[in-house]
Each structure stands twice: as C-alpha cells, then as structure tokens.
Amino acid sequence: MAKELGPKVPFVPMVGSEVYSSEVKKVEILMENFRRAIGLRIKENKEVYEGEVIELTPEETENPMGGYGKTVAHVVIGLKTTKGTKQLKLDPSIYESIQKEKVHPPRRLRPLRAQAPP
C-alpha cells in the first residue's frame, strides 16, 4: 500500500499488537508513529562572504520591553571584496558574535602635516 501512495506521502507501517500492548499507552504509540510519518525536510542555504570589513554600523531601536534602553535591530556590514564592495544587513546575533571576535573596520587616519622649517 505504501508503494502505491508514492515516496512523498508520509506512511509508517504499524502492527496491531504494538498498539494494544499493556506496557505503553495507545495514544503514546500513535503519537510516536505520527512523528515518524511526518518527517520534515528542511533545506538550508548558506552564503559565505569574504572580504575586508570597511563598515560596521549597528542600527538601534527602542527597547520593545519598554524602559529607556535601546536594542540592536540589525547590523549593517560593509565588505570590500575582490569583486567590489557589498553591504549586508544582518541579524543582531551576528553583531554579538562579531564583537566577541573583536572585528573592527579600519580606522581612518588623518594625514600628517608637513612641519615648516624653523
């Protein structure tokens, strides 16, 4: 019967004796088999960006819990890659991990002034 339904239809064969055993409740056996049959298929795509961090700007909003503090809504990261520059708007959890790694954009230095001879 499972072959007739096809591979995309959730199907788990059961034996009547396992449902009516006195060791485990009937509902628990049925729920366990439902969980097996449901079988979620999760597909995750990850994109990897490599480059020099040229901008790191946390965007803050008012604290949703109230109070006077602010929370980081998202972080804008500017990357300089071999193909050009790219700006990414990322989750606040990324900002926390970036702070732990101590990643900072390069500081812009002022040019030295030429000193006039005395």
Helices and strands as residue ranges (DSSP letters): H 2-5, H 16-19, H 26-38, E 52-62, E 70-81, E 84-90, H 92-101
